[in-house]
Amino acid sequence: MKTAPGRPINGKDVPAFCYIIADFTQELETACRTCSFIQADDGLSYFGYLPYWQAYFTVMNYDSFLEGARQRNRVFFDKLHLN
């Protein structure tokens, strides 16, 4: 890997963080369990680590992701008079 100007980057031991935001289907939930991802207590997301890819994964339900964003930004939207 290299930066835009061409400087080398040692990314060999740098883990990746992957976020999957999707509508949950039976197939997606089966894939999460097959990868031994752990289901969150609220049942609306899974998380896990895949050593082969050196990647941490978070799989989130789209509706709960959207509602969480609305709640986090409610005050900001109110100040801007956005509904």
N, CA, C and O atoms as a GROMACS GRO file, in nm:
protein
  332
    1MET      N    1   0.084  -0.117   0.000
    1MET     CA    2   0.000   0.000   0.000
    1MET      C    3   0.088   0.124   0.000
    1MET      O    4   0.198   0.126   0.055
    2LYS      N    5   0.035   0.227  -0.065
    2LYS     CA    6   0.107   0.354  -0.070
    2LYS      C    7   0.009   0.470  -0.052
    2LYS      O    8  -0.109   0.460  -0.084
    3THR      N    9   0.062   0.582   0.000
    3THR     CA   10  -0.018   0.704   0.009
    3THR      C   11  -0.034   0.762  -0.131
    3THR      O   12   0.032   0.716  -0.225
    4ALA      N   13  -0.120   0.862  -0.146
    4ALA     CA   14  -0.141   0.925  -0.277
    4ALA      C   15  -0.011   0.974  -0.339
    4ALA      O   16   0.009   0.957  -0.459
    5PRO      N   17   0.081   1.035  -0.260
    5PRO     CA   18   0.209   1.079  -0.318
    5PRO      C   19   0.307   0.964  -0.344
    5PRO      O   20   0.413   0.986  -0.403
    6GLY      N   21   0.274   0.842  -0.302
    6GLY     CA   22   0.360   0.728  -0.329
    6GLY      C   23   0.443   0.679  -0.213
    6GLY      O   24   0.527   0.590  -0.231
    7ARG      N   25   0.422   0.732  -0.095
    7ARG     CA   26   0.497   0.687   0.023
    7ARG      C   27   0.442   0.552   0.070
    7ARG      O   28   0.320   0.536   0.081
    8PRO      N   29   0.531   0.455   0.097
    8PRO     CA   30   0.483   0.322   0.138
    8PRO      C   31   0.418   0.325   0.277
    8PRO      O   32   0.459   0.399   0.366
    9ILE      N   33   0.315   0.242   0.292
    9ILE     CA   34   0.245   0.225   0.420
    9ILE      C   35   0.256   0.079   0.459
    9ILE      O   36   0.225  -0.010   0.379
   10ASN      N   37   0.301   0.053   0.581
   10ASN     CA   38   0.305  -0.084   0.631
   10ASN      C   39   0.170  -0.116   0.692
   10ASN      O   40   0.144  -0.081   0.808
   11GLY      N   41   0.084  -0.180   0.617
   11GLY     CA   42  -0.049  -0.212   0.666
   11GLY      C   43  -0.066  -0.358   0.700
   11GLY      O   44  -0.178  -0.405   0.721
   12LYS      N   45   0.044  -0.432   0.706
   12LYS     CA   46   0.038  -0.576   0.727
   12LYS      C   47  -0.033  -0.614   0.857
   12LYS      O   48  -0.117  -0.704   0.857
   13ASP      N   49  -0.002  -0.547   0.965
   13ASP     CA   50  -0.057  -0.585   1.095
   13ASP      C   51  -0.164  -0.488   1.145
   13ASP      O   52  -0.192  -0.483   1.265
   14VAL      N   53  -0.222  -0.412   1.055
   14VAL     CA   54  -0.325  -0.315   1.094
   14VAL      C   55  -0.462  -0.380   1.073
   14VAL      O   56  -0.497  -0.416   0.961
   15PRO      N   57  -0.540  -0.394   1.180
   15PRO     CA   58  -0.672  -0.456   1.163
   15PRO      C   59  -0.768  -0.363   1.090
   15PRO      O   60  -0.754  -0.241   1.094
   16ALA      N   61  -0.864  -0.423   1.024
   16ALA     CA   62  -0.968  -0.348   0.956
   16ALA      C   63  -1.094  -0.349   1.041
   16ALA      O   64  -1.118  -0.443   1.118
   17PHE      N   65  -1.174  -0.245   1.028
   17PHE     CA   66  -1.303  -0.237   1.096
   17PHE      C   67  -1.410  -0.225   0.989
   17PHE      O   68  -1.412  -0.129   0.913
   18CYS      N   69  -1.499  -0.323   0.984
   18CYS     CA   70  -1.601  -0.330   0.880
   18CYS      C   71  -1.739  -0.318   0.943
   18CYS      O   72  -1.770  -0.386   1.041
   19TYR      N   73  -1.820  -0.231   0.886
   19TYR     CA   74  -1.956  -0.212   0.934
   19TYR      C   75  -2.052  -0.249   0.822
   19TYR      O   76  -2.044  -0.198   0.711
   20ILE      N   77  -2.143  -0.339   0.853
   20ILE     CA   78  -2.244  -0.382   0.758
   20ILE      C   79  -2.378  -0.336   0.813
   20ILE      O   80  -2.419  -0.378   0.921
   21ILE      N   81  -2.446  -0.251   0.738
   21ILE     CA   82  -2.575  -0.199   0.779
   21ILE      C   83  -2.676  -0.251   0.676
   21ILE      O   84  -2.668  -0.216   0.559
   22ALA      N   85  -2.770  -0.333   0.721
   22ALA     CA   86  -2.860  -0.399   0.628
   22ALA      C   87  -2.990  -0.439   0.698
   22ALA      O   88  -2.997  -0.445   0.820
   23ASP      N   89  -3.090  -0.466   0.617
   23ASP     CA   90  -3.211  -0.527   0.671
   23ASP      C   91  -3.176  -0.671   0.704
   23ASP      O   92  -3.118  -0.742   0.621
   24PHE      N   93  -3.211  -0.714   0.822
   24PHE     CA   94  -3.179  -0.850   0.862
   24PHE      C   95  -3.270  -0.948   0.789
   24PHE      O   96  -3.392  -0.934   0.787
   25THR      N   97  -3.207  -1.046   0.730
   25THR     CA   98  -3.280  -1.157   0.668
   25THR      C   99  -3.233  -1.284   0.737
   25THR      O  100  -3.134  -1.284   0.810
   26GLN      N  101  -3.303  -1.391   0.714
   26GLN     CA  102  -3.264  -1.519   0.772
   26GLN      C  103  -3.124  -1.557   0.722
   26GLN      O  104  -3.043  -1.610   0.798
   27GLU      N  105  -3.097  -1.530   0.594
   27GLU     CA  106  -2.968  -1.564   0.536
   27GLU      C  107  -2.855  -1.484   0.602
   27GLU      O  108  -2.748  -1.539   0.629
   28LEU      N  109  -2.876  -1.354   0.628
   28LEU     CA  110  -2.774  -1.272   0.693
   28LEU      C  111  -2.750  -1.318   0.836
   28LEU      O  112  -2.636  -1.326   0.880
   29GLU      N  113  -2.856  -1.348   0.908
   29GLU     CA  114  -2.839  -1.394   1.047
   29GLU      C  115  -2.768  -1.529   1.051
   29GLU      O  116  -2.687  -1.553   1.140
   30THR      N  117  -2.797  -1.615   0.955
   30THR     CA  118  -2.728  -1.744   0.947
   30THR      C  119  -2.580  -1.723   0.919
   30THR      O  120  -2.495  -1.790   0.978
   31ALA      N  121  -2.548  -1.629   0.830
   31ALA     CA  122  -2.408  -1.599   0.800
   31ALA      C  123  -2.335  -1.546   0.924
   31ALA      O  124  -2.220  -1.582   0.948
   32CYS      N  125  -2.402  -1.462   1.001
   32CYS     CA  126  -2.341  -1.410   1.124
   32CYS      C  127  -2.312  -1.523   1.222
   32CYS      O  128  -2.204  -1.527   1.282
   33ARG      N  129  -2.406  -1.614   1.238
   33ARG     CA  130  -2.384  -1.726   1.330
   33ARG      C  131  -2.277  -1.820   1.277
   33ARG      O  132  -2.198  -1.875   1.355
   34THR      N  133  -2.273  -1.840   1.145
   34THR     CA  134  -2.170  -1.926   1.085
   34THR      C  135  -2.031  -1.870   1.111
   34THR      O  136  -1.936  -1.946   1.129
   35CYS      N  137  -2.018  -1.738   1.112
   35CYS     CA  138  -1.889  -1.672   1.139
   35CYS      C  139  -1.862  -1.660   1.289
   35CYS      O  140  -1.763  -1.600   1.330
   36SER      N  141  -1.950  -1.717   1.371
   36SER     CA  142  -1.939  -1.712   1.518
   36SER      C  143  -1.945  -1.570   1.572
   36SER      O  144  -1.885  -1.540   1.675
   37PHE      N  145  -2.018  -1.483   1.503
   37PHE     CA  146  -2.039  -1.348   1.554
   37PHE      C  147  -2.132  -1.356   1.674
   37PHE      O  148  -2.216  -1.446   1.683
   38ILE      N  149  -2.118  -1.264   1.765
   38ILE     CA  150  -2.198  -1.260   1.887
   38ILE      C  151  -2.314  -1.164   1.867
   38ILE      O  152  -2.295  -1.052   1.820
   39GLN      N  153  -2.432  -1.209   1.903
   39GLN     CA  154  -2.550  -1.122   1.892
   39GLN      C  155  -2.556  -1.030   2.013
   39GLN      O  156  -2.539  -1.074   2.127
   40ALA      N  157  -2.579  -0.901   1.989
   40ALA     CA  158  -2.592  -0.804   2.097
   40ALA      C  159  -2.716  -0.836   2.179
   40ALA      O  160  -2.808  -0.902   2.131
   41ASP      N  161  -2.718  -0.788   2.302
   41ASP     CA  162  -2.830  -0.816   2.392
   41ASP      C  163  -2.963  -0.768   2.338
   41ASP      O  164  -3.066  -0.830   2.363
   42ASP      N  165  -2.962  -0.658   2.262
   42ASP     CA  166  -3.088  -0.606   2.208
   42ASP      C  167  -3.136  -0.684   2.085
   42ASP      O  168  -3.247  -0.662   2.038
   43GLY      N  169  -3.052  -0.775   2.034
   43GLY     CA  170  -3.090  -0.857   1.920
   43GLY      C  171  -3.086  -0.784   1.787
   43GLY      O  172  -3.130  -0.837   1.685
   44LEU      N  173  -3.033  -0.661   1.786
   44LEU     CA  174  -3.037  -0.579   1.666
   44LEU      C  175  -2.901  -0.563   1.598
   44LEU      O  176  -2.887  -0.487   1.503
   45SER      N  177  -2.801  -0.635   1.647
   45SER     CA  178  -2.670  -0.630   1.583
   45SER      C  179  -2.588  -0.752   1.623
   45SER      O  180  -2.616  -0.820   1.722
   46TYR      N  181  -2.485  -0.777   1.543
   46TYR     CA  182  -2.388  -0.884   1.569
   46TYR      C  183  -2.250  -0.822   1.561
   46TYR      O  184  -2.230  -0.721   1.494
   47PHE      N  185  -2.155  -0.883   1.629
   47PHE     CA  186  -2.017  -0.836   1.618
   47PHE      C  187  -1.922  -0.954   1.632
   47PHE      O  188  -1.956  -1.055   1.693
   48GLY      N  189  -1.804  -0.939   1.574
   48GLY     CA  190  -1.706  -1.046   1.582
   48GLY      C  191  -1.576  -1.009   1.513
   48GLY      O  192  -1.563  -0.900   1.456
   49TYR      N  193  -1.482  -1.100   1.520
   49TYR     CA  194  -1.349  -1.080   1.462
   49TYR      C  195  -1.317  -1.202   1.378
   49TYR      O  196  -1.337  -1.316   1.421
   50LEU      N  197  -1.265  -1.178   1.256
   50LEU     CA  198  -1.221  -1.287   1.169
   50LEU      C  199  -1.070  -1.277   1.152
   50LEU      O  200  -1.021  -1.191   1.080
   51PRO      N  201  -0.996  -1.367   1.219
   51PRO     CA  202  -0.850  -1.358   1.220
   51PRO      C  203  -0.787  -1.367   1.081
   51PRO      O  204  -0.687  -1.300   1.055
   52TYR      N  205  -0.842  -1.449   0.992
   52TYR     CA  206  -0.784  -1.464   0.859
   52TYR      C  207  -0.777  -1.329   0.789
   52TYR      O  208  -0.679  -1.298   0.721
   53TRP      N  209  -0.881  -1.249   0.804
   53TRP     CA  210  -0.888  -1.118   0.739
   53TRP      C  211  -0.834  -1.007   0.829
   53TRP      O  212  -0.822  -0.893   0.784
   54GLN      N  213  -0.801  -1.038   0.952
   54GLN     CA  214  -0.761  -0.938   1.052
   54GLN      C  215  -0.863  -0.825   1.053
   54GLN      O  216  -0.828  -0.707   1.043
   55ALA      N  217  -0.990  -0.863   1.067
   55ALA     CA  218  -1.097  -0.764   1.056
   55ALA      C  219  -1.200  -0.784   1.166
   55ALA      O  220  -1.243  -0.895   1.196
   56TYR      N  221  -1.240  -0.671   1.225
   56TYR     CA  222  -1.350  -0.668   1.320
   56TYR      C  223  -1.477  -0.633   1.242
   56TYR      O  224  -1.475  -0.544   1.157
   57PHE      N  225  -1.584  -0.704   1.269
   57PHE     CA  226  -1.709  -0.681   1.197
   57PHE      C  227  -1.820  -0.640   1.294
   57PHE      O  228  -1.830  -0.692   1.405
   58THR      N  229  -1.901  -0.547   1.250
   58THR     CA  230  -2.025  -0.512   1.318
   58THR      C  231  -2.134  -0.516   1.213
   58THR      O  232  -2.127  -0.447   1.112
   59VAL      N  233  -2.235  -0.597   1.238
   59VAL     CA  234  -2.349  -0.609   1.147
   59VAL      C  235  -2.468  -0.549   1.219
   59VAL      O  236  -2.509  -0.598   1.325
   60MET      N  237  -2.524  -0.443   1.161
   60MET     CA  238  -2.631  -0.368   1.229
   60MET      C  239  -2.760  -0.370   1.146
   60MET      O  240  -2.758  -0.362   1.023
   61ASN      N  241  -2.871  -0.382   1.217
   61ASN     CA  242  -3.002  -0.371   1.154
   61ASN      C  243  -3.023  -0.228   1.106
   61ASN      O  244  -3.001  -0.134   1.182
   62TYR      N  245  -3.066  -0.211   0.981
   62TYR     CA  246  -3.079  -0.078   0.922
   62TYR      C  247  -3.175   0.011   1.001
   62TYR      O  248  -3.143   0.126   1.029
   63ASP      N  249  -3.292  -0.041   1.038
   63ASP     CA  250  -3.391   0.040   1.108
   63ASP      C  251  -3.339   0.088   1.244
   63ASP      O  252  -3.361   0.203   1.281
   64SER      N  253  -3.270   0.002   1.317
   64SER     CA  254  -3.219   0.044   1.448
   64SER      C  255  -3.103   0.142   1.431
   64SER      O  256  -3.087   0.232   1.513
   65PHE      N  257  -3.024   0.126   1.326
   65PHE     CA  258  -2.916   0.221   1.297
   65PHE      C  259  -2.973   0.360   1.268
   65PHE      O  260  -2.924   0.460   1.319
   66LEU      N  261  -3.078   0.364   1.186
   66LEU     CA  262  -3.142   0.490   1.150
   66LEU      C  263  -3.205   0.556   1.272
   66LEU      O  264  -3.193   0.677   1.290
   67GLU      N  265  -3.274   0.478   1.356
   67GLU     CA  266  -3.338   0.533   1.475
   67GLU      C  267  -3.233   0.586   1.573
   67GLU      O  268  -3.253   0.690   1.634
   68GLY      N  269  -3.122   0.515   1.588
   68GLY     CA  270  -3.015   0.561   1.676
   68GLY      C  271  -2.957   0.693   1.628
   68GLY      O  272  -2.928   0.781   1.708
   69ALA      N  273  -2.941   0.706   1.496
   69ALA     CA  274  -2.889   0.832   1.439
   69ALA      C  275  -2.988   0.945   1.464
   69ALA      O  276  -2.948   1.057   1.497
   70ARG      N  277  -3.116   0.917   1.449
   70ARG     CA  278  -3.218   1.020   1.476
   70ARG      C  279  -3.212   1.065   1.621
   70ARG      O  280  -3.217   1.185   1.649
   71GLN      N  281  -3.202   0.971   1.713
   71GLN     CA  282  -3.198   1.006   1.855
   71GLN      C  283  -3.072   1.085   1.890
   71GLN      O  284  -3.078   1.182   1.965
   72ARG      N  285  -2.956   1.044   1.835
   72ARG     CA  286  -2.831   1.114   1.864
   72ARG      C  287  -2.832   1.256   1.810
   72ARG      O  288  -2.769   1.345   1.869
   73ASN      N  289  -2.900   1.279   1.700
   73ASN     CA  290  -2.896   1.409   1.635
   73ASN      C  291  -3.021   1.494   1.655
   73ASN      O  292  -3.034   1.600   1.595
   74ARG      N  293  -3.113   1.448   1.739
   74ARG     CA  294  -3.240   1.518   1.758
   74ARG      C  295  -3.222   1.664   1.800
   74ARG      O  296  -3.284   1.753   1.742
   75VAL      N  297  -3.138   1.690   1.898
   75VAL     CA  298  -3.116   1.827   1.946
   75VAL      C  299  -3.058   1.913   1.834
   75VAL      O  300  -3.101   2.027   1.815
   76PHE      N  301  -2.962   1.860   1.761
   76PHE     CA  302  -2.902   1.933   1.650
   76PHE      C  303  -3.008   1.970   1.546
   76PHE      O  304  -3.013   2.084   1.500
   77PHE      N  305  -3.093   1.873   1.509
   77PHE     CA  306  -3.198   1.900   1.411
   77PHE      C  307  -3.299   2.001   1.464
   77PHE      O  308  -3.348   2.086   1.389
   78ASP      N  309  -3.330   1.991   1.592
   78ASP     CA  310  -3.424   2.088   1.653
   78ASP      C  311  -3.368   2.230   1.644
   78ASP      O  312  -3.442   2.324   1.614
   79LYS      N  313  -3.241   2.247   1.671
   79LYS     CA  314  -3.178   2.380   1.663
   79LYS      C  315  -3.181   2.436   1.523
   79LYS      O  316  -3.189   2.557   1.504
   80LEU      N  317  -3.174   2.348   1.424
   80LEU     CA  318  -3.178   2.391   1.284
   80LEU      C  319  -3.321   2.399   1.229
   80LEU      O  320  -3.343   2.433   1.113
   81HIS      N  321  -3.418   2.368   1.316
   81HIS     CA  322  -3.560   2.366   1.280
   81HIS      C  323  -3.588   2.267   1.168
   81HIS      O  324  -3.668   2.294   1.077
   82LEU      N  325  -3.521   2.150   1.176
   82LEU     CA  326  -3.545   2.042   1.083
   82LEU      C  327  -3.625   1.934   1.155
   82LEU      O  328  -3.598   1.903   1.271
   83ASN      N  329  -3.721   1.879   1.089
   83ASN     CA  330  -3.802   1.772   1.154
   83ASN      C  331  -3.754   1.638   1.109
   83ASN      O  332  -3.808   1.536   1.151
   0.00000   0.00000   0.00000
